[in-house]
């Protein structure tokens, strides 16, 4: 059955329309738009009007796309920026009214479960796995070796949050990059110190940052989810890309092969977060995946529909 999932994130608003059948997700349509909902939340504590209108425009287009493709169920959810903003609930109420969507803010455990389930939906991971999801306002770290995560945390470090906090020059100054790196490192070290023995044999990195690094690695002129899916990104390659990206002014970062121009303003912070996470867990490489929280949400919606159909048939 066809379902649609809409992720309203701090930096981007995304759509997945997929055919879900007995635990398998086959993408039909994927859309992503940088809407910047969380820009300024770090300092103002509120969602800005420009970001809100950008999300409304994107969601309107996505709802139309989902209906055109025959989706029988639509789910929408928001994460870090809406959780943090004082006007987050007002924004969600208007979103629900405009589009008749049951949009909600995900709690930390639910977000972790959906992200983990989505990342493992390819069905080929058996080792103890770390899932790293680098968002605009937060980064999720999830560890598990079966169907449910054994550990999860949501850290207040994200590509928008930390770019706004530390990066002001163009290109970034050395001292800005050092402050950014130290801030991220301190956050990670404190979290891991609170959970001694936490480890993983394998890692999957989802979201825009690892996908961009994979596209750079592969020299993709035009982004292709199928091409980046499963790409093994080495720590050395991530570090090399970081040095190059951080040395360039924004206008030149926008022109680099593999870089989405809309992600160029925040990509340096994202790469540093990924590098720090890899080092913290002693990882020499990560597997890049486009199967993320949207896939988990689609699976969840599909399972509910299948359960309802089974009850009606009983």
PyMOL commands that set and color helices and strands:
alter all, ss='L'
color gray80, all
select helices_A, chain A and resi 41-44+49-68+80-84+88-99+108-122+159-166+174-193+208-218+225-228+235-247+250-255+267-280+293-313
alter helices_A, ss='H'
color red, helices_A
select strands_A, chain A and resi 2-8+12-21+24-34+73-78+104-105+129-134+139-144+151-155+202-206+232-234+285-288
alter strands_A, ss='S'
color yellow, strands_A
deselect
rebuild
show_as cartoon
